[in-house]
Amino acid sequence: MQIVDILKDGPVMPVIVLHDLRHAVPLAQALVAGGIRVLEVTMRTPIALDCVRAIRAAVPDAIVGVGTVTGPEDVLAAITAGAQFGVSPGATPALLDAVNKSGLPFVPGTMTPSEVLAARDAGFRALKLFPAQPAGGIPLLKALASVFSDVLFCPTGGIDAASAHGYLALPNVACVGGSWLAPPALIAAGDWDGITELARAAGRLRA
């Protein structure tokens, strides 16, 4: 799949932080049951890549990506784990070069017009705006749209269920990233039905 198609698959991409491998598959199943198929498993814990492998093996309807990709070595690790796409909080020439050589569908992180220009010059038209809310939020995205009409964003950082609708109404927003679909308390409690309901509510945000 092309990265734009992945981002447009659903209105919200859950930012997932897992501390227990046993939670990976039931969490993914709960999100997919609620209509959210694109999942970003962040490399913030030692078991993240094992979680990606487990989800890929057990939840074929999920589209599983790796987040917090910060260097060329992370690109290789993501691909080896079976990730179908990658997401970064930023971008460096070395990272973008490694991604382009790998062929991994990828969303580089940007925050300023200069960073958008650099990513676009490297061939990327689907970008993460991070941290979205502190960086300027909806007014910033409106300003960027007037200059970069060929760029789509996945704003992430400081967005919740209450504010997501305003972002999703913007023509240059493909989806938003958010952690509220995988809250630690519900994961720890094994409340998979509760997570499915959060996913269903998220699916209605664009309507």
N, C-alpha and C positions, 0 to 999 in steps of 0.2 A: 504493500500500500504506500501511496505517497503521503508525506507528512501532513499536507493540508487535508486530505481525506480522513486521516486519523483524528486530527483536531476537530473536524466538523462532525465526527460520529455522534457526539453528545455535547450538551451545553456545559458540562462540568467535568474536568479531569481531577479525580481525587488524588491528593498528595498523601501517599501512604508511608507511614513510618512503623515498621514492625520489629518487635523485640522478641517474639516467640514464633518459631517456624510453624508451630501447630496452628497458628491463627491465619496463616497466609491463604490457604485454600478456602476455608469457610468464609473468610472476608471477601475474597474475590467472587465466590459463588453468590454471596448476599448482594453485592453490588450489581453483578450481572443480572440477577433476578429482578432487581429494581430498574433495569434498563440502562445502567451505566457500564459500558464495556471497556472503555479506554482507561487503563489504570497506570499510574506512575508510582512505582516503588522506589523510594529514595534510598541512596547509598549512604544513609546516616547511621546504619547499624551494621555490625559484622555479618548478620545473617541475610542481608538484603538480597544478594544474588542467589542464595539458596531458596529464598522465597519466590524469586522470579522463576527459577527452574521448576519449583513445585506447582506454581500456578499454571505455567505453560503446559505441564504434563496433565494436570487434572481439570483445567477449566478452558476447554478449547474455544469457547465463545468470547473469552477475554482477549483484549489487545493489550499486551503487557510491555510497558516501557520502564526504563531505569532513569531516575532523577538524580540530581546532584552530581552530574558528570562534569568533572573539572579538569581533566587532562587526558592525553592520548591513552594512557594506561587504563583509564576508566572505560574508554570506548571499546577497547579490546575485551575487557572483562565483561562488559554488557553484552557484547555479541556472543562471547563464549557461553554466557548464561542463557542465551536464547531470547534476549530482549528484542522486541520488534520495533522499538524506537528509543531515542534518548532525549533527555532534557537537561539543560545546564542553567545555573543561575547567572552565568556570564559567558564570556567568549574571549579566547586568546587566539592569535594566529596559529599556534601549534595545535590547539584543540580543533579549530575549524579545518585545518589541513588534514588532521587525522580522520575527522568525520568524512570529509570529501573523499578521501582515499578508501574508506571502509564501505561506503554506500549505505550506512545506517541512516534511516530517516531520523531527522534531528531538529530540535528546537533550541537554538542558542539564546542565552539570556542577554537582554539589553535594558538600559535605563535612560540613555540620552540619545539625542539625534545623531551624534557622532558615532555612537556604538551601533545604531541602526544602519548608518551608512557603511560601516566596516563589515557588518554581517551581510548586508546586501551585496557589497562588492565581492564577498566570498561565495556568493551564489545562493544565499538564503533569503526566502521571502516569507517564511512563517517563523515568528520570533516570540520569545517569552518577554513580557515586560515585568521586571522584578527589581525591587519589591514594588508592586503596582501602586498600592494606596499611598505609601510614604513618598513615592516618586512623583506623584501628581494625579494619579487615578484617572477618572473619566475626563477631566479637562485636558490632561496631557495627551491622552489617546485621541481626543478630538483635534488637538493641535498637530499631532503626528500624521493624522489622516490627511490633512490639507497639504502635506509635503510628500508623504510616502504613500501614494494611492495604490501602489502595487504590493503593499506589505500587510499581512494579517498577524494579529497578536493573540497570545494566550496570556492575559494578565494574571499574575499570581502574587500573593502576599498582601495580607490585610483584607482579603475579600471573604465575605460570609454569605449565608443564605439571604440575608436582608439586602445586601448591596449588589449581589450578583446580577440581578435583573437589569440594573442600570448599565452595567458593563455590556451585557449580552445584547442590549438594544443598539449598540454601536456597530456600524457596518464593517469596521476594520477589526472586530473581535470575533475570532472563530469559536472560542470557548474560554472559560475561566478555569484556573486551578485553585483548589481549595482543600483544606484539611478537614472541613466540617463533615464530610461524608464518611470519614473513618476516625471518629473520635476515640481517643485512648480508653475512655471509661467504658464505652460500649464494646470495644474489642476485648478488653480485659474481662468483661462480664460475659462474653460470648453471646451478646444480644444481636444475633444476626438478623432477626426479624426487624429490629429497630433500625439497623443499617439499611436494610432493603427499603424501608419506608423513607429514609432520608434520600436514598437514590431516586425513588419514584418522585418525591417532591422536587428534587433537582431537575429531573427530566421535564418538569412542567415550567421551568423558569423562562425558557425562550418563547413559550406560547404567548 
